[in-house]
Amino acid sequence: MTIYYSLNLLILVALSLLGSHIIKCHALSIKEATLHDIQTSFKQNQLTSRQLVEFYLEQIHRLNPVLRGVIEVNPDALYEADKADRERKAKAPGSLFGLHGIPILVKDNIATKDKLNTTAGSFSLLGSVVPRDAGVVMKLRKAGAIILGKASLSEWANFRSVAAPNGWSARGGHGKNPYVLSADPCGSSSGSAISVAANMVAVSLGTETDGSILCPASFNAVVGIKPTVGLTSRAGVIPVSPRQDTIGPICRTVSDAVYVLDAIAGFDHNDAEATREASKYIPRGGYAQFLKFDGLRGKRLGIIRKPFFIFANDSVLPHVFEQHFQTLRQRGAILVDHLEIVNIDMILDFTLSGEATALVAEFKLSLNAYLKDLVASPVRSLADVIAFNQKNSDLEMIEEFGQAIFLAAEATNGIGDAEKKALINLARLTQDGFEKVMRKNKLDALVTPGPNVAPVLAIGGFPGISVPAAYDNKGVPVGICFGGLKGSEPKLIEIAYGFEQATKIRKPPSFQP
């Protein structure tokens, strides 16, 4: 096992270096290129969408056998690239959208009405036929993006079992962190983060119910935006909870993530109630206008030490984050330190808070509705999926990982007294906790290391942005998270972009064992 793993690592590093040599033949070095770089090269006729797609397909061919970040490649990707190139030639310069001709991976729980499967990493949905593109995919196509394929994920968005490792699915295998292959890639949007970090795609989409964008972004040194719930449509996305589910970009830079957010945010009649309510938060002129170099100036940032600043005794991280706080001050931010969130221990306890009780019931209702809406499917209910897994236990590794969450969800019967009590408690925890500390201290954002603040943001439907901030003693990336109240994306973008430009921590993956 050790010899095989080491050999794979040597091959991976060698192929990565070879790929770096190949791309220098082009006028633009595609590796680590931003959307602005790519679009500039398009306009200057130094690069075509076909060349770009070919590069990423080659990267996937080289790296994915080890990294497992991509579950499926779109067989029509080159056709779509050629179409984009023809459109670019026919249109006036500068008349096309910022994502036009740009390849993107979407997480394998986001429906695409094409030759790709949408399975949440499970064999039970292989061959199912979706009725239409997901709402966010419709918007991507309208913006001219090329769906390169499906990113791998923690199966069923980490909602089948507590025993399965992050980044594992039956269809996709076990995704690897490209910085330290033995490290946790986190999840559930693991493949979206892995693939962007390793330059297997330009940009990607992930989904989050609780931590599934912020955590893999942090662990893979990429930028993840968890939008306010409803800012982006959940229609056509395999659900966990309509109360907490949100779809957001995972990219290498804040600016790239914001360009994608601009493309996917907005009303969708297939998710009408939530997107109509959240549309009031979308600023006239979009989000890119908030990519300001001095975005930190005057921002009030709250710091909660306990329990988010607990590190190993020999960790380099406490010193690194204190340096970051000093940088924030130097760039004009006002730091309000040593704040507390009432009942933070309860909020972070999945069971005690009531989040688990609410989610399992919401999951059964939402998944059954999604499955019944499919044009064709081997399974039509959560009960069918459970039965499929039992029948195909070797394929789905049921003996190893089980399906405890599925079984708990199937045992529920709608939103009863216990679920209503849980929902009331979650609302109270949010009001008395995060909302109170933000409003009382007039904060623009809460600042925390890593993704551990995710439940605080998740239960209230709040937005957050994770930006690369550090590497621990073993070389594993760690992000810094900026979280805010609903609709605070403009301020969060200013803060995140200001921090990114002041620090520029991100570096390409090292593929350490």
N, C-alpha and C positions, 0 to 999 in steps of 0.2 A: 504493500500500500504506500509506504513512504517513498520507495524508489519510483513508483508510477507517478505519484504526485509531484516529486521533484523534477522528473523528466517533463511532465506537462508544464511546469513552471518555466523551465529553461526554454522550451519551445515557444511558450507564450511571449516571453521577453524578447527572444530572437525575432519572432514574427512582428512584434510591435516595433522594434528598431528597423526592420526591413520596410515596414509600412511607412515609417517616418521618412525613409530615404526616397521611396517612390513618390510621395506627394510633393517633394521639392521640385519635381519636374514641371509642375504647374506654376503659373505666375503667382497664384495664391497658395499659401500653405494651408490646406483645408483643416488640418489638425488644429484644434482649439480655436478655429475661426468663429467669429461672432456673426450674427445675422447681418449686421451692418457691413462687415468685411465681405460676406458672401454677396449681398445685394450690390455693393460697389463693384465687385468683380463681374457680376452679371452685366451691369450697365456699361462697363468698360470692355465687354466682350473678351474677358480673360478667363471666363469660366461659364460652363453650361450646366443646366440642371442634370443632364445625362451624366456628365463627368462627376458631379457631386454625388448622385445616387450610386454610380459605379464605385466611387471611393468608399462610401459607407457600406455597400454590399461586400466589398473586399475586406473591410475592417471586421464586419460580422463573420465572414468566412474564416478569418484568421483568429479572432479572439473569442468568439462566442462558444466554441466547443469547451472552453474552460470557464469563461465568465457566466455563461447561461443568462445573459441579460435580455435576449430576444427569443420569443417563443415561436414566432412565425414571420416570414418575410412575404410581402405582397408580390405575387407573381406579375402584377401589372405596374410595378413601380417604375420600370424603365419606359414603358409606354406613357405613363403619366408625366415623366420627365421630358420626353420628347414633345409631348403636347404643350408643356410649359415653355419649352424653348421656342416652339413655333409661335405661341402667343406673344412672347417677349419680342420676337422679331417684327410682329405685325403691329404692336402697340407703340405709342409714343413713349420715349424715355421718361421714367418717373411716374407713369400713369397706372402702374400695377401696385397691388398691395404689398406690404412688407414681408408677408409670408409666401408670396408667389414663387413657386418653384423650389420651395424649401422642404426637404424630407423631414417627416416627423413620425415618431413611434407613439402609439397610444397603448395604454395599459390594456391587458387582455380581458378586462371586464367592461370595456367601452365598445359598444356595438358599431360595426362598419358593414354597410350593405354592399359587399363586394366579394371577392374570392377568399377573404380571410375569415377564419373562425373567431367566435367570441365565446370564450369558455371559462373565464376566471381560473384558468390553469387546470380545470377538471376534465377528465375524459367523459364525464356524464353529459357534457354539453357539446362534445365534438360532433360536428355535422348539423347542429341546430341552425335554423335560418331565422335571422332577425327581420322584423318588418320594415325597418328603416335605419338609416344612420342615426347614431346618438346625436342629440342636439349640438353638442360641442364639435362633433365631426362634421356636421352640416356647415357650421360656421368656419371650420378649418378649410373645407373644400371651397367655400365661397371666397375665402381669402387667398385661394390659390395654392394652398399647401399640398404636398404629396404625402399620402399615407404610406410610409415605408414598410410598416408591419406592426406587429403586436409585441409589446414589451412583456416579459415574464413578470410574475408577481408571487407573493405568498398566496397559496391557493385559497380561493373564495375570500380574498382580501383579508386573510388571517382570521376568518370567522368560521372555520370548520373545527379546529382543534387547538388547544393550548399547547400541545406537545410538539407540533411540527415546527421546525426551525424557520426563522425569517428567510424569505427568498426561495422557499421550496414550494414546488407544485408538482403534481403527478405528470402533467404534460411537459413542463419546462425543466424539470430537474432542480438542482440546488444552485441558485445564483450566488456568485462570489463577489466579494468586495475587491475592486481592482487595485486598491492601494495596499491592502494586506489580505491576501487570499484566504487566510484562515480566520479573518475577522468577520464579525456580523455585518451584512450589508443593510440590515434593518428591513422593515417592510411596512405596509404591504406593497408599496409601489417600488419594490426593489429593482426590477428590471429597467424601469424608466430612469432611475438614478444611475445604475451601473452603466447602461448603454450610453448615456450622455457623458458621464465621467470618462469613459474609455474611448470616446470619439467614435462610437458606432452609429451615431446619429447626431444631427444638429441640435434638435430640441425634442422634448417629449411631454406627454400628458400623464399625470398620475391622478389618483383619487384618494380622498381621506375621509374616514369616519372618526378616527381618533389616532393621530400621529403618523398616518400612512404616507403623507407627503413630507412633513417636517423631519421625520426620523431618517428615512433613507437619504434625503438631501443632506442632512448633517453628517451621516456616516460615509458618504461618498464624495464629499467636497464639491457639491453643486448647490445651486440656488433652487429652493422650492417655495412656491407661493400657495398657501392654503387660503382660498378666497372666503369671504363671508358666505355662509350658506345661502344659496339661491342666486348668488351673483353669476354663477355659471350653471347651465342646465344639467340636471341629472337624468333627463329623459334618455332612455336607451343605454343606461349604465346599470350593470348588475348590482342591485342595491344591498345595503345593510340597513340603513335608517334614513328616511327622508328628513328627519329632524337634524341629523348631523352630517350626512353625506355631502361632499363638495368635490369639484373637479378643478385641478389647477396645473400650471406648468412646472416642469422640472428642467432646468437649463444650466449652462455653465456660467452665465452672468446674469446680473439683475436686469440689465437692459433687454436681453433676449427673453427672459421670463415675462417682462412687462409687455413686450411686443406680442407675445402669444396670448397673454391675458386680455389685451385689447381686442384680439381676434375672436376670443371665445365667450367673453362676457356679454350678457344681455338677455332680453326676453325670448322665451321659447314657448309656443302655445302648447307643447306637449309636457311642459313643466310650469304651467301658467301661474299658479298661485305663488310659488316661491320666487320665480324669476321676475314676476311683476312687482312683488314687494321689494326685492333687492335692487331692481333697476333704478330706484330713486337715488341709490348711492353712486351710480356711475357718473363721473364728471363730464360735463360738456367738453369735447375735444379729446376724451380718452385719458389713459393713464401715462402715456409716454411723456407728457409734458411735465411730469413730476420726477423725471430723471435729472435731478439737479446736483451739481458737484458740491454745492454748499447746503445740501438738504438737511444737514444736522443742526444748522444754526437755529438757536432758539427753541429747539425741541426739548420737551420735558420727558425724561426717560426714567422709569422706575426700576429699582433693583430689589429683588426679594432674595435674600441670602439663603434662608432656610425654607425648603430643603434642597434648593437647586444648586447650591455651591458645596456639595459634598464630593470630595475627590480623595484618591489614595494619597497616603502621606508623601510618597516620592513623585507625585504627579507634577508635570510641568504646567498643567493647565491653570492653577490658581494665579500664578505669576503672569501667564499670557493674558488672562482675562482682565487682570488689574491694569495691564498695559493698554488693553483695548478701552477700558473705561477712561483712562487718561487721554487716549486719542479722541474719544467721543467728546470729552470736555474741551480739548484743544480745538476741535472743529465747531465749537459753539453750542454744544448740547448742555442742558442742565440736568445733572443726575440727582435723583432723589433716592438716597440709599437706605438700606436696612428697613424696608417696608415689610408688612406682613399681610397675608391673605387669611382671613378668618376661615377656620375649618379646612385649611389646605390639605391636612392629612386625610380627611374624609373625601375631598374632591379627587385626590390621587388614588383612592382605594376604589377600584372598579366595582366591587361588590357593595361596599358600605355606602357609597354615594347613591346607589340605585341605577347607575349607568348600565350595568350588566342586565339587570331585570328589564329595563326598558328596551335595550337593544335586541335581546333574543326574541322578544315578542314582535317588535317592529320588523325584524329580519324575516320572520316566517310570513308575515302579512305581505311585505314588500316583494320578497322573492317569489312567492306563489303568484302574485299579480304579474311580475315580469315574465315568468315561465309560461303563463297562460296566454300572454300576448305574442309569443313567438309563432312564426308561420309554421315551422316544423321543429320538433324537438324530441329526443329520446326520453326526456323527463318533463313532467308538467307540474310538479309540486316538490316541496322540500322532502316530503315522504318518499317520493320517487327517487330523489337524489340519494337519500339515505339507503334505500333498497339497492340502488345501483352500486353504491360503495360496498355494501355487504356482499353483493354478488361478485364484485370485481375487487376483492380486498387486496390481492397481490398488486394489481395495477395501481390502486389508490393508496397502498401502504397503510391499510386500516389497522393491521395488527401493531405496526410500529407507532403510528400517530393518533389513531382513533378518530372519532368524530363527535367528541363530547359536546361541543357547542351546538352542532346540528341537533343532537338528541334533546338538549335542553330547550332549544327553540321549538322543536316539533311538539314538545310537551305543553307549550303555551296555548292559550285559547283566546287570542285577541287582546285588547287593552282592557283588562279587568281592574279590580280594586288594587291589587298589588302593583300593577304597572302604573296606574294613576297616581298612587302614593309615591312611586319612584320618580315620576315626571315632576310632581310638585316639589319633591326634595331637590332635584337637579336645578329647577328654576330658582329655588331659594338659595342654594349654594352659589349659583351664579350671581344673583342679585346682591347677596351679602358678602360675596368674596371678590371676584375679579372686577365686577362693575363698580362696586363701592370703592375699592382702592384706586381705580382709574379716575373716577369722578372726584373723589375727595381730594386727591393730590393733583388734579388737573393734568394728568399724564397724557402724552401723545402715544406712548408705547411702553410695554413692559419688556425688559431685556433679561434674557436668561441664557446660560450656556447649554448647548445641546438641545434635545427635543423633549426633555422631561416635563415641560410646561404644557405639552399637547392636550392632556385631558381638560385643563382649565379652559383652553380655547374651544375644545371640541364640544363640551356639554352646553355651551352658550351659542354655538354657531359663529364664533368670532374668527377673524382673519389672523394669519401669521405669515412671516417670511423668515426662512432660514438661509443664512449666508455663510460661506466657508470662513472659519475663524482661527483654526488651530489644527495641530496634529499632536496626538498624545505621545507618550514615551515609546510606543511601538510603531508609530507612524500612521495610526488610524485617524482619519479626519474627524474634526468636531466642529459643528456649526454654532453660530450665535443666532438666537431667535428673537425677533421683534414681533410682539403680539399687541393687538389693539381692539377697540370696540368695533361693533358692526359698522361697515362702511368706511373704515379708517384706512383703506388701501392707499389713498394718495399720500398720507403722512408716512405710512409704513414704507412706501416705495422711496420717498425722499430720504428717510432714515437709512434704509438698507443700502441704497445706492451711495449715499454719502459715506457710510462705513466701508463698503466695498472699495470705493475709489481711494479712500484714505489708507487702506491696509493691503489690498490685493494679495490675499493669503493663498488663493487657489493655485495649485500647480498640477501638472498632468500626473496620472497614476504611475506608481512605481512597481506594481506587481510583486511586492514582497511576499515571501511564503507565510 
